[in-house]
């Protein structure tokens, strides 16, 4: 089966066998990442988020993979998050709409300085 090159974001993915075998290269130094260098941050049915740090140039990236009927699509972005920071960030829950509304109501009803507001919150 023919391979295709997908120049996406700052990383290049090479898909073979309908995307079942995906190689990611560092766009800075062209180093090919090894499977063991990826850290899975999130793994859902058709979407996986990975972190990788290039062993040659030390560039870190977040990689978002989506699996569709005709293969896998990947998007990589360079990040300043190291592996531990990425794990911590992805492990946290997103802020809910209710929490945003609560905060808006708290701020809009408050009279006084922000220093007083933060004292009230703590
Ligand atoms: Zn590199």
Backbone and ligand atoms as CSV (ligand in chain L), in Angstrom:
chain,resi,resn,atom,element,x,y,z
A,1,UNK,N,N,0.842,-1.201,0.000
A,1,UNK,CA,C,0.000,0.000,0.000
A,1,UNK,C,C,0.879,1.254,0.000
A,2,UNK,N,N,0.474,2.219,-0.770
A,2,UNK,CA,C,1.265,3.454,-0.875
A,2,UNK,C,C,1.215,4.239,0.433
A,3,UNK,N,N,2.310,4.911,0.741
A,3,UNK,CA,C,2.320,5.756,1.934
A,3,UNK,C,C,2.059,7.197,1.533
A,4,UNK,N,N,1.489,7.944,2.451
A,4,UNK,CA,C,1.189,9.357,2.209
A,4,UNK,C,C,1.892,10.186,3.267
A,5,UNK,N,N,2.302,11.351,2.887
A,5,UNK,CA,C,2.896,12.267,3.857
A,5,UNK,C,C,1.896,13.364,4.182
A,6,UNK,N,N,1.702,13.609,5.460
A,6,UNK,CA,C,0.780,14.648,5.907
A,6,UNK,C,C,1.576,15.713,6.647
A,7,UNK,N,N,1.928,16.814,5.977
A,7,UNK,CA,C,2.625,17.881,6.705
A,7,UNK,C,C,1.641,18.664,7.546
A,8,UNK,N,N,1.528,18.308,8.788
A,8,UNK,CA,C,0.530,18.917,9.666
A,8,UNK,C,C,1.211,19.660,10.792
A,9,UNK,N,N,0.828,20.883,10.981
A,9,UNK,CA,C,1.381,21.666,12.068
A,9,UNK,C,C,2.890,21.668,12.007
A,10,UNK,N,N,3.524,21.371,13.098
A,10,UNK,CA,C,4.967,21.384,13.149
A,10,UNK,C,C,5.566,19.995,13.036
A,11,UNK,N,N,4.743,19.008,12.789
A,11,UNK,CA,C,5.243,17.644,12.694
A,11,UNK,C,C,4.718,16.981,11.438
A,12,UNK,N,N,5.449,16.048,10.934
A,12,UNK,CA,C,5.076,15.367,9.711
A,12,UNK,C,C,4.720,13.919,10.031
A,13,UNK,N,N,3.560,13.512,9.581
A,13,UNK,CA,C,3.120,12.146,9.827
A,13,UNK,C,C,3.165,11.362,8.532
A,14,UNK,N,N,3.635,10.160,8.596
A,14,UNK,CA,C,3.618,9.276,7.449
A,14,UNK,C,C,2.664,8.138,7.738
A,15,UNK,N,N,1.603,8.048,6.967
A,15,UNK,CA,C,0.609,7.008,7.204
A,15,UNK,C,C,0.788,5.851,6.234
A,16,UNK,N,N,0.796,4.654,6.742
A,16,UNK,CA,C,0.857,3.450,5.908
A,16,UNK,C,C,-0.258,2.528,6.360
A,17,UNK,N,N,-0.709,1.656,5.462
A,17,UNK,CA,C,-1.755,0.684,5.798
A,17,UNK,C,C,-2.970,1.395,6.392
A,18,UNK,N,N,-3.464,2.392,5.678
A,18,UNK,CA,C,-4.629,3.158,6.121
A,18,UNK,C,C,-4.431,3.799,7.483
A,19,UNK,N,N,-3.238,4.233,7.764
A,19,UNK,CA,C,-2.998,4.951,8.997
A,19,UNK,C,C,-2.768,4.071,10.201
A,20,UNK,N,N,-2.759,2.748,10.004
A,20,UNK,CA,C,-2.567,1.854,11.145
A,20,UNK,C,C,-1.144,1.990,11.710
A,21,UNK,N,N,-0.227,2.425,10.860
A,21,UNK,CA,C,1.154,2.582,11.303
A,21,UNK,C,C,1.558,4.035,11.057
A,22,UNK,N,N,1.633,4.812,12.084
A,22,UNK,CA,C,1.887,6.233,11.919
A,22,UNK,C,C,3.264,6.576,12.478
A,23,UNK,N,N,4.054,7.240,11.659
A,23,UNK,CA,C,5.364,7.694,12.098
A,23,UNK,C,C,5.329,9.204,12.229
A,24,UNK,N,N,5.835,9.712,13.304
A,24,UNK,CA,C,5.894,11.157,13.498
A,24,UNK,C,C,7.352,11.575,13.546
A,25,UNK,N,N,7.648,12.645,12.810
A,25,UNK,CA,C,9.006,13.174,12.775
A,25,UNK,C,C,9.034,14.555,13.391
A,26,UNK,N,N,10.118,14.861,14.056
A,26,UNK,CA,C,10.330,16.201,14.582
A,26,UNK,C,C,10.629,17.126,13.412
A,27,UNK,N,N,9.880,18.209,13.336
A,27,UNK,CA,C,10.073,19.126,12.215
A,27,UNK,C,C,11.349,19.944,12.373
A,28,UNK,N,N,11.855,20.044,13.580
A,28,UNK,CA,C,13.065,20.832,13.819
A,28,UNK,C,C,14.294,20.088,13.307
A,29,UNK,N,N,14.420,18.799,13.681
A,29,UNK,CA,C,15.644,18.058,13.329
A,29,UNK,C,C,15.378,16.802,12.499
A,30,UNK,N,N,14.100,16.518,12.188
A,30,UNK,CA,C,13.714,15.365,11.361
A,30,UNK,C,C,13.939,14.014,12.037
A,31,UNK,N,N,14.191,14.025,13.325
A,31,UNK,CA,C,14.311,12.776,14.069
A,31,UNK,C,C,12.969,12.043,14.045
A,32,UNK,N,N,13.003,10.742,13.793
A,32,UNK,CA,C,11.777,9.944,13.843
A,32,UNK,C,C,11.558,9.495,15.279
A,33,UNK,N,N,10.389,9.826,15.827
A,33,UNK,CA,C,10.075,9.435,17.195
A,33,UNK,C,C,9.854,7.936,17.274
A,34,UNK,N,N,10.247,7.359,18.390
A,34,UNK,CA,C,9.978,5.948,18.625
A,34,UNK,C,C,8.724,5.827,19.480
A,35,UNK,N,N,8.031,4.730,19.301
A,35,UNK,CA,C,6.763,4.519,19.993
A,35,UNK,C,C,6.904,4.706,21.509
A,36,UNK,N,N,8.016,4.268,22.058
A,36,UNK,CA,C,8.221,4.335,23.509
A,36,UNK,C,C,8.404,5.765,24.015
A,37,UNK,N,N,8.644,6.711,23.106
A,37,UNK,CA,C,8.860,8.101,23.519
A,37,UNK,C,C,7.553,8.865,23.723
A,38,UNK,N,N,6.443,8.292,23.284
A,38,UNK,CA,C,5.147,8.964,23.422
A,38,UNK,C,C,4.542,8.691,24.787
A,39,UNK,N,N,3.939,9.700,25.353
A,39,UNK,CA,C,3.152,9.550,26.567
A,39,UNK,C,C,1.694,9.820,26.202
A,40,UNK,N,N,0.815,8.879,26.513
A,40,UNK,CA,C,-0.604,9.066,26.225
A,40,UNK,C,C,-1.205,9.939,27.315
A,41,UNK,N,N,-1.756,11.075,26.925
A,41,UNK,CA,C,-2.384,11.996,27.870
A,41,UNK,C,C,-3.879,11.721,27.983
A,42,UNK,N,N,-4.498,11.429,26.850
A,42,UNK,CA,C,-5.932,11.122,26.806
A,42,UNK,C,C,-6.131,10.067,25.739
A,43,UNK,N,N,-6.986,9.095,26.011
A,43,UNK,CA,C,-7.245,8.061,25.016
A,43,UNK,C,C,-8.730,7.779,24.978
A,44,UNK,N,N,-9.383,8.257,23.939
A,44,UNK,CA,C,-10.817,8.039,23.772
A,44,UNK,C,C,-11.022,7.186,22.533
A,45,UNK,N,N,-12.264,6.832,22.257
A,45,UNK,CA,C,-12.572,5.873,21.192
A,45,UNK,C,C,-11.888,6.218,19.865
A,46,UNK,N,N,-12.005,7.451,19.419
A,46,UNK,CA,C,-11.449,7.810,18.117
A,46,UNK,C,C,-10.507,8.999,18.201
A,47,UNK,N,N,-10.067,9.315,19.399
A,47,UNK,CA,C,-9.216,10.495,19.582
A,47,UNK,C,C,-8.181,10.212,20.670
A,48,UNK,N,N,-6.931,10.419,20.342
A,48,UNK,CA,C,-5.864,10.202,21.309
A,48,UNK,C,C,-4.969,11.433,21.341
A,49,UNK,N,N,-4.589,11.857,22.539
A,49,UNK,CA,C,-3.686,12.988,22.701
A,49,UNK,C,C,-2.390,12.480,23.314
A,50,UNK,N,N,-1.274,12.851,22.686
A,50,UNK,CA,C,0.035,12.354,23.099
A,50,UNK,C,C,0.992,13.504,23.372
A,51,UNK,N,N,1.972,13.230,24.207
A,51,UNK,CA,C,3.075,14.175,24.418
A,51,UNK,C,C,4.361,13.469,24.020
A,52,UNK,N,N,5.253,14.196,23.372
A,52,UNK,CA,C,6.545,13.621,23.001
A,52,UNK,C,C,7.616,14.702,23.104
A,53,UNK,N,N,8.791,14.302,23.546
A,53,UNK,CA,C,9.934,15.202,23.563
A,53,UNK,C,C,11.015,14.596,22.677
A,54,UNK,N,N,11.496,15.383,21.723
A,54,UNK,CA,C,12.517,14.898,20.797
A,54,UNK,C,C,13.824,14.654,21.561
A,55,UNK,N,N,14.360,13.441,21.417
A,55,UNK,CA,C,15.584,13.089,22.150
A,55,UNK,C,C,16.818,13.777,21.558
A,56,UNK,N,N,16.720,14.282,20.332
A,56,UNK,CA,C,17.887,14.920,19.714
A,56,UNK,C,C,17.935,16.424,19.957
A,57,UNK,N,N,16.783,17.126,19.759
A,57,UNK,CA,C,16.813,18.595,19.873
A,57,UNK,C,C,16.011,19.096,21.081
A,58,UNK,N,N,15.364,18.180,21.823
A,58,UNK,CA,C,14.646,18.507,23.051
A,58,UNK,C,C,13.385,19.331,22.824
A,59,UNK,N,N,12.866,19.359,21.593
A,59,UNK,CA,C,11.604,20.049,21.318
A,59,UNK,C,C,10.450,19.162,21.791
A,60,UNK,N,N,9.513,19.749,22.554
A,60,UNK,CA,C,8.352,18.997,23.033
A,60,UNK,C,C,7.141,19.333,22.178
A,61,UNK,N,N,6.247,18.365,22.038
A,61,UNK,CA,C,5.049,18.583,21.232
A,61,UNK,C,C,3.867,17.832,21.809
A,62,UNK,N,N,2.687,18.405,21.583
A,62,UNK,CA,C,1.426,17.716,21.837
A,62,UNK,C,C,0.926,17.232,20.489
A,63,UNK,N,N,0.484,15.997,20.419
A,63,UNK,CA,C,0.011,15.419,19.164
A,63,UNK,C,C,-1.409,14.925,19.364
A,64,UNK,N,N,-2.274,15.374,18.487
A,64,UNK,CA,C,-3.692,15.011,18.538
A,64,UNK,C,C,-3.974,14.077,17.364
A,65,UNK,N,N,-4.369,12.860,17.652
A,65,UNK,CA,C,-4.664,11.870,16.617
A,65,UNK,C,C,-6.150,11.576,16.597
A,66,UNK,N,N,-6.720,11.580,15.408
A,66,UNK,CA,C,-8.122,11.203,15.235
A,66,UNK,C,C,-8.184,10.056,14.247
A,67,UNK,N,N,-9.018,9.087,14.533
A,67,UNK,CA,C,-9.174,7.953,13.634
A,67,UNK,C,C,-10.509,8.085,12.923
A,68,UNK,N,N,-10.447,8.129,11.600
A,68,UNK,CA,C,-11.648,8.207,10.785
A,68,UNK,C,C,-11.752,6.916,9.971
A,69,UNK,N,N,-12.796,6.790,9.169
A,69,UNK,CA,C,-12.991,5.555,8.399
A,69,UNK,C,C,-11.854,5.299,7.428
A,70,UNK,N,N,-11.298,6.373,6.852
A,70,UNK,CA,C,-10.264,6.187,5.834
A,70,UNK,C,C,-8.855,6.381,6.384
A,71,UNK,N,N,-8.686,6.270,7.677
A,71,UNK,CA,C,-7.342,6.334,8.247
A,71,UNK,C,C,-7.241,7.294,9.402
A,72,UNK,N,N,-6.012,7.532,9.826
A,72,UNK,CA,C,-5.770,8.391,10.971
A,72,UNK,C,C,-5.265,9.750,10.497
A,73,UNK,N,N,-5.656,10.783,11.229
A,73,UNK,CA,C,-5.194,12.134,10.945
A,73,UNK,C,C,-4.516,12.646,12.202
A,74,UNK,N,N,-3.362,13.270,12.033
A,74,UNK,CA,C,-2.621,13.767,13.186
A,74,UNK,C,C,-2.301,15.232,13.051
A,75,UNK,N,N,-2.296,15.907,14.188
A,75,UNK,CA,C,-1.915,17.315,14.230
A,75,UNK,C,C,-0.962,17.488,15.405
A,76,UNK,N,N,0.207,18.039,15.128
A,76,UNK,CA,C,1.184,18.245,16.193
A,76,UNK,C,C,1.467,19.716,16.402
A,77,UNK,N,N,1.575,20.121,17.644
A,77,UNK,CA,C,1.943,21.500,17.946
A,77,UNK,C,C,3.084,21.499,18.964
A,78,UNK,N,N,4.024,22.395,18.743
A,78,UNK,CA,C,5.141,22.529,19.676
A,78,UNK,C,C,4.610,23.126,20.973
A,79,UNK,N,N,5.102,22.634,22.102
A,79,UNK,CA,C,4.650,23.115,23.398
A,79,UNK,C,C,5.840,23.370,24.313
A,80,UNK,N,N,5.636,24.244,25.286
A,80,UNK,CA,C,6.675,24.427,26.305
A,80,UNK,C,C,6.362,23.599,27.540
A,81,UNK,N,N,5.290,22.784,27.479
A,81,UNK,CA,C,4.968,21.892,28.594
A,81,UNK,C,C,5.888,20.680,28.544
A,82,UNK,N,N,6.544,20.373,29.653
A,82,UNK,CA,C,7.289,19.123,29.685
A,82,UNK,C,C,6.303,17.983,29.968
A,83,UNK,N,N,6.802,16.754,29.969
A,83,UNK,CA,C,5.940,15.579,30.106
A,83,UNK,C,C,5.093,15.651,31.377
A,84,UNK,N,N,5.725,15.981,32.503
A,84,UNK,CA,C,5.016,16.004,33.780
A,84,UNK,C,C,3.942,17.091,33.799
A,85,UNK,N,N,4.266,18.268,33.250
A,85,UNK,CA,C,3.287,19.363,33.200
A,85,UNK,C,C,2.102,18.987,32.313
A,86,UNK,N,N,2.378,18.306,31.194
A,86,UNK,CA,C,1.300,17.903,30.281
A,86,UNK,C,C,0.384,16.889,30.951
A,87,UNK,N,N,0.965,15.928,31.669
A,87,UNK,CA,C,0.165,14.923,32.383
A,87,UNK,C,C,-0.728,15.619,33.410
A,88,UNK,N,N,-0.139,16.564,34.156
A,88,UNK,CA,C,-0.892,17.279,35.187
A,88,UNK,C,C,-2.034,18.083,34.561
A,89,UNK,N,N,-1.740,18.784,33.458
A,89,UNK,CA,C,-2.747,19.629,32.815
A,89,UNK,C,C,-3.902,18.799,32.273
A,90,UNK,N,N,-3.588,17.670,31.640
A,90,UNK,CA,C,-4.650,16.866,31.043
A,90,UNK,C,C,-5.425,16.071,32.084
A,91,UNK,N,N,-4.872,15.929,33.278
A,91,UNK,CA,C,-5.574,15.205,34.335
A,91,UNK,C,C,-6.597,16.052,35.050
A,92,UNK,N,N,-6.528,17.362,34.833
A,92,UNK,CA,C,-7.457,18.245,35.529
A,92,UNK,C,C,-8.777,18.337,34.781
A,93,UNK,N,N,-9.854,18.529,35.552
A,93,UNK,CA,C,-11.157,18.680,34.933
A,93,UNK,C,C,-11.325,20.082,34.385
A,94,UNK,N,N,-12.044,20.183,33.297
A,94,UNK,CA,C,-12.326,21.485,32.703
A,94,UNK,C,C,-13.253,22.272,33.618
A,95,UNK,N,N,-13.197,23.580,33.530
A,95,UNK,CA,C,-14.097,24.434,34.300
A,95,UNK,C,C,-15.495,24.290,33.711
A,96,UNK,N,N,-16.495,24.076,34.554
A,96,UNK,CA,C,-17.857,23.892,34.059
A,96,UNK,C,C,-18.534,25.233,33.825
A,97,UNK,N,N,-19.612,25.214,33.051
A,97,UNK,CA,C,-20.389,26.431,32.785
A,97,UNK,C,C,-20.965,26.982,34.089
A,98,UNK,N,N,-21.398,26.087,34.985
A,98,UNK,CA,C,-21.953,26.521,36.270
A,98,UNK,C,C,-20.908,27.283,37.098
A,99,UNK,N,N,-19.663,26.811,37.052
A,99,UNK,CA,C,-18.603,27.488,37.798
A,99,UNK,C,C,-18.324,28.882,37.239
A,100,UNK,N,N,-18.418,29.017,35.909
A,100,UNK,CA,C,-18.226,30.324,35.274
A,100,UNK,C,C,-19.346,31.285,35.706
A,101,UNK,N,N,-20.599,30.773,35.708
A,101,UNK,CA,C,-21.748,31.598,36.106
A,101,UNK,C,C,-21.623,32.004,37.573
A,102,UNK,N,N,-21.229,31.055,38.443
A,102,UNK,CA,C,-21.033,31.367,39.867
A,102,UNK,C,C,-19.995,32.473,40.035
A,103,UNK,N,N,-18.878,32.367,39.307
A,103,UNK,CA,C,-17.818,33.358,39.421
A,103,UNK,C,C,-18.291,34.716,38.905
A,104,UNK,N,N,-19.048,34.709,37.797
A,104,UNK,CA,C,-19.581,35.959,37.248
A,104,UNK,C,C,-20.500,36.646,38.266
A,105,UNK,N,N,-21.368,35.854,38.893
A,105,UNK,CA,C,-22.299,36.424,39.877
A,105,UNK,C,C,-21.555,36.969,41.084
A,106,UNK,N,N,-20.541,36.252,41.526
A,106,UNK,CA,C,-19.750,36.686,42.668
A,106,UNK,C,C,-19.064,38.025,42.373
A,107,UNK,N,N,-18.459,38.121,41.163
A,107,UNK,CA,C,-17.727,39.345,40.804
A,107,UNK,C,C,-18.685,40.509,40.573
A,108,UNK,N,N,-19.819,40.245,39.896
A,108,UNK,CA,C,-20.736,41.343,39.571
A,108,UNK,C,C,-21.442,41.889,40.815
A,109,UNK,N,N,-21.637,41.069,41.845
A,109,UNK,CA,C,-22.304,41.530,43.067
A,109,UNK,C,C,-21.331,42.193,44.035
A,110,UNK,N,N,-20.045,41.968,43.817
A,110,UNK,CA,C,-19.038,42.462,44.761
A,110,UNK,C,C,-18.832,43.969,44.614
A,111,UNK,N,N,-18.800,44.662,45.733
A,111,UNK,CA,C,-18.458,46.088,45.739
A,111,UNK,C,C,-17.166,46.228,46.523
A,112,UNK,N,N,-16.196,46.871,45.944
A,112,UNK,CA,C,-14.910,47.032,46.615
A,112,UNK,C,C,-13.774,46.621,45.698
A,113,UNK,N,N,-12.623,46.490,46.276
A,113,UNK,CA,C,-11.428,46.207,45.469
A,113,UNK,C,C,-11.304,44.707,45.177
A,114,UNK,N,N,-10.447,44.374,44.203
A,114,UNK,CA,C,-10.173,42.969,43.902
A,114,UNK,C,C,-9.480,42.292,45.081
A,115,UNK,N,N,-8.681,43.051,45.815
A,115,UNK,CA,C,-8.006,42.482,46.990
A,115,UNK,C,C,-9.049,41.983,47.982
A,116,UNK,N,N,-10.100,42.801,48.207
A,116,UNK,CA,C,-11.176,42.378,49.110
A,116,UNK,C,C,-11.902,41.143,48.567
A,117,UNK,N,N,-12.107,41.122,47.235
A,117,UNK,CA,C,-12.794,39.987,46.606
A,117,UNK,C,C,-12.008,38.699,46.833
A,118,UNK,N,N,-10.695,38.752,46.612
A,118,UNK,CA,C,-9.874,37.545,46.797
A,118,UNK,C,C,-9.836,37.115,48.260
A,119,UNK,N,N,-9.897,38.074,49.176
A,119,UNK,CA,C,-9.964,37.722,50.595
A,119,UNK,C,C,-11.270,36.982,50.883
A,120,UNK,N,N,-12.356,37.442,50.215
A,120,UNK,CA,C,-13.665,36.820,50.407
A,120,UNK,C,C,-13.659,35.384,49.884
A,121,UNK,N,N,-12.995,35.169,48.726
A,121,UNK,CA,C,-12.947,33.831,48.121
A,121,UNK,C,C,-12.130,32.880,49.013
A,122,UNK,N,N,-11.029,33.362,49.542
A,122,UNK,CA,C,-10.189,32.517,50.400
A,122,UNK,C,C,-10.754,32.508,51.800
L,1,ZN,ZN,ZN,14.065,17.260,17.137
